[in-house]
Amino acid sequence: MPEYLLAMKLMSARYGEKDAEDVYFLLKKLNISTMEEASKILLSFYPVERILPKTRYLLEEYFAGNK
């Protein structure tokens, strides 16, 4: 399930690893065009309390460059 893989990659969000590249690939593959859509998928698998700021930064970086 690509949505679950996206959620896992967003939760790890390791810079210097392949996570960002994988997240960007999955966002495109799933035709996710807004931060709200990505957040909805993430929140369907993980509670908001477990989501770290680095996940939001990764999504902000992606959507800022893909407008």
C-alpha positions in Angstrom: 0.0 0.0 0.0 1.8 3.2 -1.2 -0.1 5.4 1.3 1.3 3.5 4.2 4.8 3.6 2.8 4.4 7.4 2.3 3.3 7.7 6.0 6.3 5.6 7.2 8.8 7.6 5.1 7.3 10.9 6.3 7.6 9.7 9.9 11.2 8.9 9.5 12.1 11.9 7.4 15.8 11.3 7.6 17.8 14.0 5.9 20.9 12.7 4.2 19.1 9.4 3.6 16.9 8.5 0.7 13.7 9.3 2.6 13.1 12.7 1.0 13.6 11.3 -2.5 11.2 8.5 -1.7 8.6 10.9 -0.2 8.7 13.1 -3.3 8.4 10.0 -5.6 5.4 8.7 -3.6 3.7 12.1 -3.5 3.9 12.3 -7.3 2.8 8.7 -7.8 -0.3 9.2 -5.5 -1.1 12.5 -7.3 -0.9 14.4 -4.0 -0.9 18.1 -4.8 -1.5 19.8 -1.4 0.0 19.6 2.1 -3.5 18.9 3.4 -3.8 15.7 1.3 -0.5 14.5 2.5 -1.4 15.3 6.1 -4.7 13.4 5.8 -2.8 10.2 4.7 -0.2 10.6 7.4 -2.9 11.1 10.1 -4.8 8.1 8.9 -1.8 5.9 10.1 -0.2 8.0 12.9 -1.6 10.1 15.8 -0.7 13.8 15.6 1.2 13.6 18.8 3.8 11.3 17.2 4.5 13.6 14.2 7.7 15.5 14.5 8.4 19.0 13.0 10.9 17.5 10.6 8.0 15.8 8.8 6.2 19.2 8.3 9.4 20.8 7.1 9.9 18.0 4.5 6.4 18.5 3.2 6.7 22.3 3.2 9.9 22.0 1.2 8.3 19.8 -1.3 5.2 21.9 -1.8 7.1 25.2 -1.9 9.1 23.8 -4.9 6.2 22.3 -6.7 3.7 25.1 -7.1 
